[in-house]
Amino acid sequence: MSNLNYADSIVVASGADDLYDMVADVTRTGEWSPICKACWWDEGSSARVGDWFTGRNVLPARTWETRSEVVAADRGREFAFVVGGSYVRWGYTFTALGEGTRVTESWEFLPAGLALFAEKYGADAPEQISERTRAARDGIPVTLAAIKRAAESA
């Protein structure tokens, strides 16, 4: 399989630190994600490397929860987490520009995630992986546009 990663960017009229603070507050994810409707931190956790949170995802046909570990937390530069600790990496980078910040959202299916899907779905794994890949490719531009709207209307 190929193309198991994707990234897109948008320029937002806001500072890198402020945008980082928005995105790293995963309890706000439901404000901009088309699929992840709510997130909450484990007790005592926040946006530090090694901290965990749960996300609730909703599609018309199903609702499910995932647990994710923060793997990058560099204020104003990068925030990233890995679903299940090893399955799929989602990340945000922040690049200060003259009049705003370029926010880049990235997604990557990791080897452990591919192995999990092969075990869980068997012969249907390629289609399941394709479905998740399409959702990420379709969702990232929607998410970035919503982050831009939220930041610029604050």
MINUTI-489564 format. One line per 4 residues: number of its first residue (from 1); their letters; for each residue x, y, z of N, C-alpha, C, O. Coordinates in steps of 0.001 Angstrom, whole numbers, m for minus. Atoms other than C-alpha are relative to their C-alpha. Example, Ala and Ser with C-alpha at 12.3 -4.5 7.8 and 13.67 -1.06 7.14 Angstrom:
2
1	AS	890,m1190,0,12300,m4500,7800,900,1200,0,1936,1181,665 | m820,m1190,m60,13670,m1060,7140,m770,1090,730,m261,2198,899
***
This chain:
154
1	MSNL	837,m1184,0,0,0,0,875,1238,0,1962,1245,578 | m753,m1245,38,1151,3520,m685,m902,1136,451,m2095,948,691 | 740,m1194,m387,101,7029,264,m697,m152,1339,m1866,205,1485 | 567,179,m1335,m442,6168,3910,350,1176,901,374,1059,2126
5	NYAD	m205,m1234,m753,384,9721,4924,m529,1148,m846,m675,1035,m2063 | 551,m1157,688,m973,13120,4058,227,1218,882,215,1117,2108 | m119,m1261,m724,m422,16745,5037,m544,1120,m869,m485,1066,m2097 | 484,m1190,681,m1977,20064,4147,219,1173,944,368,993,2153
9	SIVV	m279,m1200,m795,m1463,23648,5319,m993,1094,m308,m1663,1093,m1341 | 805,m1197,175,m3336,26885,5780,700,1130,746,1358,891,1758 | m565,m1159,m701,m2208,30387,6740,m1104,642,815,m2194,914,312 | 965,m552,m945,m3975,31819,9767,542,1321,535,1722,1421,871
13	ASGA	m393,m1311,m518,m3893,35455,10898,m13,m34,1527,m857,580,2180 | m132,139,m1452,m2818,34548,14416,1429,m440,292,2118,m950,m591 | m1350,375,m375,403,33930,16318,153,m1496,204,m807,m2191,536 | m281,1429,m123,2054,30516,16443,m295,m524,1402,m842,m1618,1543
17	DDLY	270,453,m1366,1840,30296,20251,m1498,m116,263,m1953,m1083,874 | 1456,41,m207,m1874,31123,20260,m629,m1179,m732,m1511,m1846,m191 | 540,1131,759,m2599,28553,17546,394,m1322,645,m421,m2241,733 | m428,1200,m719,m547,25934,19355,m908,m230,1209,m1389,m1342,1427
21	DMVA	829,136,m1197,m2517,26624,22544,m1405,m503,m351,m1971,m1321,374 | 1321,469,445,m5796,26136,20649,22,m1486,m315,m791,m2251,203 | m44,1373,498,m4799,22873,18989,408,m979,1102,m126,m2086,1175 | m465,885,m1066,m2994,21405,22005,m1051,m185,1094,m951,m1112,1899
25	DVTR	1130,183,m917,m6175,21906,24051,m975,m957,m684,m1958,m529,m1290 | 788,989,737,m7653,18659,22735,m1471,16,384,m2302,m521,m349 | 1417,m84,m377,m10882,19365,24630,m771,887,m973,m2002,894,m948 | 647,m850,1008,m11605,21849,21795,m94,m663,m1364,m672,m80,m2281
29	TGEW	m68,653,1302,m11082,19332,18962,m1360,m81,m687,m1441,83,m1904 | 1342,87,577,m14837,18918,18442,m453,1269,m686,m1402,1239,m1469 | 348,m1267,656,m14976,22579,17378,435,23,m1462,m120,780,m2259 | m496,m75,1380,m13050,21847,14173,104,m1320,m723,197,m1322,m1950
33	SPIC	m128,1285,696,m12829,18134,13437,m1339,m482,m547,m2345,m433,160 | 1253,528,544,m15448,16658,11096,m361,m1380,553,m1507,m1805,413 | 270,1354,m510,m15140,13218,12780,170,m82,1510,m683,m652,2190 | m240,61,m1445,m13651,13630,16274,m828,1089,667,m528,2275,532
37	KACW	962,m956,m554,m16471,15275,18206,287,408,1428,m258,1408,1896 | m334,m357,m1382,m15001,15292,21733,1293,m693,397,1584,m1801,m55 | m1209,592,m587,m11728,14673,23566,67,419,1454,m425,1482,1833 | m227,m340,m1396,m10823,14589,27222,1295,m650,464,1648,m1755,54
41	WDEG	m1281,456,m530,m7556,14207,29083,m201,m1048,1073,m1192,m1019,1803 | m57,877,m1167,m6754,11352,31418,209,883,1222,754,1982,1114 | m156,m775,m1222,m6817,12537,35010,1471,361,207,2349,m499,150 | m1352,m480,m232,m3744,14656,35689,788,278,m1261,1930,730,m1178
45	SSAR	m700,m218,1263,m2824,14899,32009,m344,1360,m591,m1357,1975,m257 | 230,m1218,777,m2529,17914,29764,733,m201,m1322,736,m1308,m1860 | m646,118,1312,m548,18613,26615,1501,m220,131,2284,441,m551 | m1428,313,m163,2785,17174,27764,308,m1333,m686,m544,m2219,m750
49	VGDW	m428,1261,598,4745,14448,25970,m196,m1118,1026,201,m995,2184 | 277,1144,m866,3656,11102,27412,m1391,5,599,m1827,m1016,1132 | 1367,m65,m518,181,12297,28458,m964,m653,m994,m710,m700,m2197 | 1004,722,797,m2895,10422,27209,m1351,693,73,m1685,1339,1066
53	FTGR	1377,m490,39,m6395,11455,26166,m856,m968,m807,m347,m1805,m1552 | 977,806,742,m9524,9816,24784,m743,917,m959,m1078,2051,m619 | 771,m736,988,m11293,10962,21635,m1222,m812,m419,m1147,m2030,m581 | 1224,651,484,m14856,10185,20562,m240,424,m1438,m385,1609,m1738
57	NVLP	184,m212,1434,m15319,9826,16803,m1407,m422,m395,m1935,m1422,92 | 1381,258,389,m18704,9931,15122,m139,82,m1519,203,1090,m2139 | 396,47,1410,m19746,8887,11616,m1451,m464,m38,m1940,m1003,954 | 1395,435,44,m23288,8181,10429,m190,m1480,359,m1181,m1839,995
61	ARTW	176,1446,m213,m22726,4411,10602,545,m510,1328,208,m1618,1744 | m569,502,m1253,m20767,4197,13864,617,1115,826,943,2188,319 | m682,m868,m950,m19319,5894,16930,1025,m851,728,731,m1985,1106 | m1027,760,m704,m16053,4820,18565,933,957,724,991,2148,419
65	ETRS	m965,m778,m759,m13434,6011,21005,1398,m558,m211,1584,m1760,m396 | m1402,389,97,m9660,5958,20729,761,652,1143,340,1673,1688 | m900,m589,m990,m6877,6596,23211,1262,403,m740,1758,m330,m1596 | m1171,m526,690,m3931,8701,22121,1015,529,997,677,1010,2078
69	EVVA	m1107,m484,m816,m533,9606,23522,661,1199,m679,950,1163,m1876 | m706,m1169,516,1069,13024,23092,1466,m390,m220,2126,m897,686 | m1389,348,334,4419,12531,21322,852,1223,m342,2074,1109,m427 | m733,m1241,233,5391,16153,20549,m805,1138,615,m2008,1258,386
73	ADRG	658,m1127,m661,4600,19241,22600,1010,1132,146,1587,1341,1213 | m958,m1091,45,6766,22185,21606,m780,1263,m336,m1039,1549,m1505 | 912,m1138,162,4698,25344,22142,444,923,m1135,1596,1349,m1215 | m248,m886,1120,4428,27440,19019,672,m659,m1184,857,m25,m2223
77	REFA	m696,688,1084,6170,24810,16892,m684,m1289,m436,m961,m1474,m1621 | 577,1291,397,4631,21325,17023,m792,m621,1157,m381,m588,2317 | 784,827,m910,1904,19312,18721,m394,m1246,m782,m917,m1144,m1892 | 342,1243,704,1416,15641,17811,m373,m1073,1006,37,m1046,2166
81	FVVG	408,1137,m826,m157,12486,19156,m97,m1236,m870,m246,m1153,m2089 | 95,1264,705,m262,8827,18240,m1171,m784,571,m1212,m1071,1767 | 1167,786,m400,m3539,6916,18360,474,m1386,430,1226,m2053,m281 | m369,1307,m520,m3150,3812,20480,1457,m108,415,1920,m1191,775
85	GSYV	m1400,m3,m365,432,4810,21213,928,m465,m1114,2141,m274,m1025 | m877,499,1072,1672,3224,17955,m699,m200,m1345,m81,m732,m2267 | 759,354,1200,m1050,3075,15260,m40,1069,m1088,285,791,m2242 | 142,m1087,972,m1624,6439,13556,501,1282,657,134,1597,1789
89	RWGY	m532,m1254,m543,253,9711,14031,m722,1181,m639,m831,1276,m1862 | 584,m1268,423,m1541,13051,13817,886,1105,550,1284,1056,1713 | m854,m1076,m479,513,16227,14026,m370,1345,m585,m1005,1446,m1635 | 196,m1383,419,367,19982,13736,1317,721,180,1928,647,1247
93	TFTA	m1166,m855,m123,3296,22258,13004,m432,1435,m274,m1392,1693,m1000 | 340,m1421,51,3262,26031,13283,1245,762,m449,2284,720,210 | m1116,m750,560,5501,28243,11141,m395,1468,m59,m1294,1853,m807 | 295,m1433,m21,5492,31954,11898,357,620,m1342,1425,366,m1899
97	LGEG	m205,m748,1238,5146,34134,8816,m78,1485,336,m325,1842,1488 | 63,m1438,m251,5206,37902,8445,m1299,460,626,m1284,1253,1567 | 1302,m496,m459,1480,38374,9026,m888,m1104,563,m2110,m956,588 | 810,1088,m530,359,35107,10558,853,m1241,202,2058,m1163,439
101	TRVT	m659,1280,m246,1212,31444,10903,m502,m1026,m989,m1703,m1124,m1242 | 399,1140,816,1239,28508,8534,m204,m1181,950,715,m1593,1658 | 312,1188,m788,m489,25610,10270,m49,m1175,m971,m776,m1143,m1964 | m17,1208,815,258,22193,8781,m498,m1148,855,29,m1412,1936
105	ESWE	508,1202,m666,m1768,19166,9807,482,m1203,m800,383,m1223,m2026 | m491,1201,667,m274,15761,9041,m598,m1245,635,m1010,m1249,1794 | 582,1279,m407,m1485,12190,9286,846,m1103,m616,1259,m1001,m1771 | m760,1122,533,385,8893,8919,m426,m1309,656,m445,m1427,1882
109	FLPA	269,1363,m465,m649,5246,9210,1352,m626,305,2207,m687,m579 | m1277,576,m418,2196,3581,11147,m6,m1518,m156,m1079,m2117,m234 | m60,1457,184,3426,m34,10760,m846,m793,1001,m1483,m1775,620 | 810,722,m991,1755,m1141,14013,m1495,129,m301,m2265,m793,m32
113	GLAL	1395,m182,389,m1539,303,12770,m377,m896,m1160,m1465,m1473,m1182 | 248,892,1129,m1260,m1603,9510,m105,m1449,479,m969,m2198,22 | 45,1368,m543,m535,m4806,11445,m1290,m238,772,m1887,m1310,671 | 1267,119,m744,m3525,m4169,13732,m1169,m199,m961,m2025,m1052,m726
117	FAEK	1092,122,969,m5827,m3721,10735,35,m1354,m696,m1014,m1947,m945 | m115,1320,636,m4481,m6891,9086,m547,m1077,926,m1246,m1989,485 | 488,990,m968,m5194,m8848,12270,m1502,125,221,m2213,m878,282 | 1413,m244,m329,m8584,m7249,12939,m934,m246,m1186,m2025,m788,m1012
121	YGAD	902,39,1154,m9995,m7139,9394,348,m1067,m1036,m445,m1316,m1944 | m370,1056,932,m8120,m9891,7540,4,485,m1441,621,1500,m1762 | 22,m328,1426,m8835,m9813,3802,m624,1364,m284,m378,1949,m1339 | 636,m1304,177,m10906,m6632,4277,898,1156,462,512,2319,351
125	APEQ	m889,m1049,m519,m7922,m4743,5775,336,1072,m1033,274,2255,m700 | m318,m1061,968,m6913,m2967,2528,m1150,991,m197,m919,2196,m286 | 1140,m913,169,m10424,m1560,2094,m199,867,1247,m495,2056,1133 | 126,m764,m1243,m10589,m511,5755,1085,1081,87,813,2204,511
129	ISER	m1100,m968,m10,m7199,1199,5458,m273,1103,m1024,m31,2278,m747 | 353,m1001,1016,m8322,2937,2252,m1087,938,502,m1041,2143,253 | 1091,m822,m548,m11467,4147,4003,552,1023,990,169,2192,948 | m591,m921,m986,m9428,5663,6869,885,1036,m694,929,2194,m281
133	TRAA	m855,m918,746,m6990,7201,4383,m849,1076,m679,m505,2257,m637 | 904,m973,630,m9843,8846,2452,m544,978,1039,m614,2180,785 | 544,m863,m1048,m11311,10178,5698,1027,1038,440,680,2200,652 | m1048,m955,m394,m7978,11765,6671,217,1037,m1095,289,2232,m811
137	RDGI	m229,m930,1115,m7428,13286,3214,m1165,983,m163,m953,2157,m469 | 1166,m883,105,m10967,14675,3147,m141,900,1224,m566,2049,1107 | 225,m723,m1247,m10977,15776,6791,1025,1068,326,684,2072,950 | m1046,m964,m366,m7666,17618,7078,m299,1407,m530,m192,2356,248
141	PVTL	313,m1365,450,m8642,20584,4834,m1196,604,738,m1220,1806,1000 | 1169,m474,m750,m11991,20837,6654,424,448,1397,m2,1496,1882 | m494,m331,m1336,m10235,20812,10018,804,1292,m19,595,2166,822 | m817,m1207,75,m7699,23437,8972,m852,1252,m231,m596,2294,372
145	AAIK	880,m1151,254,m10424,25744,7633,m764,374,1268,m966,1557,1542 | 734,m288,m1241,m12341,25424,10902,914,598,1068,490,1477,1819 | m969,m603,m928,m9211,26160,12974,210,1459,m375,236,2329,496 | m180,m1388,485,m8672,29274,10834,m1187,881,410,m1006,1984,925
149	RAAE	1202,m776,m371,m12279,30423,11377,m25,271,1498,m288,1397,1919 | 40,m153,m1459,m12075,29834,15136,1058,997,471,777,1858,1305 | m1091,m883,m442,m8716,31596,15516,m236,1436,m432,26,2365,331 | 148,m1355,528,m9586,34573,13358,m1269,687,496,m1421,1897,325
153	SA	1208,m617,m543,m12961,35134,14999,111,239,1504,m787,813,2121 | m191,m152,m1469,m11553,35081,18548,368,1413,359,563,1720,1535
***
